[in-house]
Amino acid sequence: MQPMSFKFDAEAAKKAGSGMGISENGAYEGVITSAIYTFGKEGSQSQGLEISFDSHGAKANYLRINFLGRDGEPTFGMGLISALLWSAGIKEAAPVQIQGPDGPEWHNQALEGKPAGLVLQKTLYTKNDGGEGYKMEIRQVFKCGTRKTYAEHAESSPPEAVDKLVALLKDRDERDPNTTTTGQRTTSGQAPANPYAQQANQTQTSRLQQAAANRQNNVPQQQVPDFDDDIPFN
């Protein structure tokens, strides 16, 4: 077999790494490709920023930072937003409304295209159809190149926080415990089948059949022992 030669393909080069997704806990340096505002349902004043992130071809989408709670008050997510601004090298970032594929969207274009270092944690969850999925969540922001958090930058301390956090990270499991591995949920209020009860029923039936056969053959019937295992037979 002859080894093939190569010719530059601009379109193929653009798509390089496009199929890769970030799926493991860790610290990643990359670029914010989009930052879209999200809003709570009617009656809620919550707001968030949904970020898409590209780390050298490995992508993470739907990284949501909730910065206002249901009551409209700032949450801990506001600190992450401020850290993102510092990491991106900007002081202010105003929302801009643009036309998206499904209608008008509010973007924070000042953050889009800017560098950021993100510590991401993997969270496992149960989908609405009972299947399993995962999402990545932002746990810390740091400066690309220096690997420093803003606190370390402000205090002129060495970059240690990111590595310490990553060393402690493990997958968060938020899956529904009532969902089986086949994706089927246990019906509310209905206990799963008890294999031991089934086995006891089968044992009782077998012994009764044996006793009936003994009577038919005029063989002196052996006493069937009483079952006293707290399993009712109906």
Order of alpha helices (4+ residues) and beta strands (2+ residues): alpha-beta-beta-beta-alpha-beta-beta-beta-beta-alpha-alpha-beta-alpha
